[in-house]
Amino acid sequence: MLKVKEIDWQKAYGGVWRTRGEYLKPLYQMQALPLDRLLGIERQKQQLLENTRRFLADQPCNHALLWGSRGTGKSSLIKSLLKEYHAQGLRALEIPRESLDWLPEISDQLEELPYHFLIFCDDLSFESGDSGYKALKTLLEGSLETPPANIRVYATSNRRHLLPESHQDNAGVQVGVGGELHPGDAVEEKISLADRFGLSLSFYQGDLDHYLTLVDSYFPDFQGDRDQLRADATLFARMRASYSGRTALQFYNSRI
């Protein structure tokens, strides 16, 4: 049974939905890097910050989709933003994909509270035949019912369009008069979900120089041989075939 209103929202950063128990666990503690420690994503950071400031000021703003390579700071940016604006009334609920059908009931309770809520969907994607995204589409743009003004969806995904696309989807594409293309229904359905996010931010994995800059940021007071530190960090990344920010943090965790 939902108990959204029983959470101490003054103290809580938000809540995490437990799928099997069908309840919301309050989140009173949260680890997040300061925003200025998130390097190499300045463009994405500034656009998401501006959108969030507008949301908190009850000005026109968008739902946001952060998509791209793994480990590039998508989830970290949202968590850092939540911690930065907690005092201004920003809260978040993390809802897993398999529980999105609960969104109408959850939003009914959230819209009565004096806070601004992010529905955080991390690593969001849907498989063929999965209809769970339909409740999400309703919250994004509404139906007969206007979506709550104090709720926005911030989602991360490795997929630009959130749903898998195959050659079979294009079987319905037709060429009209003058060469005009008419996408098949399957393509339209899949693209329409991502189109409901008014702010779409792409994240790409950087190169070795970018990765080593991130490593240096984690070791500002390092007193040893920094060249050796960088060599160790490079080997660590190559063993994982990734120069991402996540890999830089994992290397830091292995050395402290």
N, C-alpha and C positions, 0 to 999 in steps of 0.2 A: 504494500500500500504506500502511495506517495506521502512523504512527510516533508515537503519542500519548505513549508512555512515554519516548521519547528527548528530549523537551523538558525544559529545565531549569526545572521548575515553581517552584523556590525564587525565581528571578528574574523569570520571565515573569508578565505580567498575565493571559495567556491565549493563545488562538490563533484564527486565522481560517481557515475551511475554504475551500480552493481547489477549486472544482467541477470544472473541466476537468482539472486535474492529479490530483485525488482525493488530496490531502494536506493536512496541517494546518501552516500557517505560524505559528511562534511570534510572540508579541507582547511584545516587551521594552520598548517605549516606547509611551506613550499620552498624548494630550492630553485633559484634562478640567477643567472648571471646578470650583473648590471648592464644596461643597454649599451654603455660605451665599451664594454668588453666584447661585444658582438662585431667582429671585424669582417670587412669584405662584402658586406651586404648593405651598404649605406643607402642606396637607392630604394631598396625594398623596405628598409627600416623607416625611412622618412615618410614614405607613402602610407605605410600602415599606421605610423604614429599620427599623421595628420587625419587619417580616416577615423581613428579612435578618439582623438580630441573632438572632432565634430560630433561623434556619437555621444560623448559625455556632455557636450554642450547642447544636445537636442537639436542639432542641425542636420540637414540631409547628409547621409553617409551610406556606405555600401556594405554588403556582406563581402567577405574576403576569402579567396582561394589562393593558398601558397603552394605552388607545385614545382616539382623538379627533382634533381638528384638527391639521393639519400645522404643524410649527415651534413647538410649544408646550412643548417640553422633555422629551418622553418618552424619547428616546434619550440625551439629555444627562444625565438623572437617573440612568440605569443606569450610564453611563460614570463619572460622578462618584462614585457609590456603590462601584463596583469599585476605583477608586483609593483611596478612603477606607479600605476594609477589606482591602486587599491584604496588609498586615502581619498580619492576623488569619487569613489562609489562604484568602481569597476569590479565585477565579479565574473566567474566563469563556471560553467558546468561541462564536464567532459562526458560526452555521450558516445559509446561505441556504436559502430555501424549496425550491429545486430539488434540494438535497442531503439533505433530511430522511430519505430512505431509509437513510442511513448512521447514523442515531441509535442503533440497537441495537448496532452494532459499536463505535461511539465510547463509548457508555455502559459497555460491558463493560470497557473499559480504564480509564475514569475512576473507576469504583467501587472499584478496587484502590489508588488513590492517596490519600495523607493530606491532601487538600484538599477544600474545598467548591466545587463548580462550578456556575456559571450557564450554561445553554444560552441564548444570546442570539439571538433571532430578530427582526431589525429589519424594520419595515415589512411585517409578515407578512399575507398574504392569499392566498386561493385562488380560482381561477376555476371555473366550472361544468365538471364532468367531470374535475377534477384530484383524483387520489386520494392525493397526496403527504402529506396531513394524517393519514393513517391511522397512520404510524409515530410521529407526534407524539402522537396520542391514546393510543397504547400507553405511551409514556414518561410521560405525564401521570398516568395511573391504573393502568397495568399491565394484565396479562392473567393468565395462570397464573403469570407471573414477577413478583415484587414489584419495583417501580421502585427504583433505587439511592437510598439515604438521603442521599448526598452530592451529589445533582444536583437542581436546580430549574430550571424553564423561566421565563425572563423575556422576554416578547414585546411588541413595539409594533405598533400597527396603526391605520390610519384607520377601520377597520370594527369595529363592536362585535361582530359575530358571525363575523368573519374570512372568511366566504364570501359571495358575492353572493346576494341574495334577490330573487326576481321574483314577479310576479302568478301565474305558472304554478305556482310552488311551493305556492300556496294552493289549487290545484285539488283537492287531496286532503283539504282540511279538511271535516269533516262535523259536522253538528249532531245531537247525540244527544238522549236523553230528558231533558226538563227544560231544554233549551237548552244542554247541555254541549257544548263545542267539542272536537273531536278533531283536533289538527294532523296534516297530511299527513306522510308519511314524509320527504319532502324537507326540510320545515321542521325536523322533529325532528333529522335528521342534521346540519343546519347549526348549529342552536343547541347541540347536545350538545358540540361541540368547544369553544366559548367557555365552556360551563358547567364544563369541567374545570379552568379557572383559578379557584382559590378566592379570589384577590384580583384584583378588576377595578377599575381606576382610570381615571376619565374626565378628559380634558384638553380645555379649551375656550379658544379664542382670546379674549384680553382686548380691552378698548376702547382708545381713544387715550390716556387717562390712564395706564392700565397700561403701555402700550407706552413712553410717555415716561419713566415710572419706571425701566423697564429700561434705556433709553438713558442716563439720568442715572447709573445704577450702573456703566456702562462708562466714564464720564468723571468720576470723583470729584474729580480735581485740575485740571479744565479751567479755564483762566485767561481765556478770551475771553468773548464775548457769549453767555451761556447761552440767552437767549431766541432768538437767531439759530440757535444749535445745535439747539434744539428745533424751530424752524420748518423747518430743513433736514431734520431727522429725520422730521418729519411728511410733508413732500413725498416723501421717499424711500419711506416706507411706503405712501402713497397711490398712487404709481406702481406698486407691487407688489400693491396691494389686500390688504395683510396688516399687522396690528398684532401679529404674533407675536414671541416671543423670538428666533427665528431671524432675523427682519428686523432687530431691534435689533442683533444681533451683526454682521449684514452691513453695517449702517450704520457701526458702529464700525470694522470692517475697512476701509471706504472712506475713513475720515478719519485713520487713524493713519499 
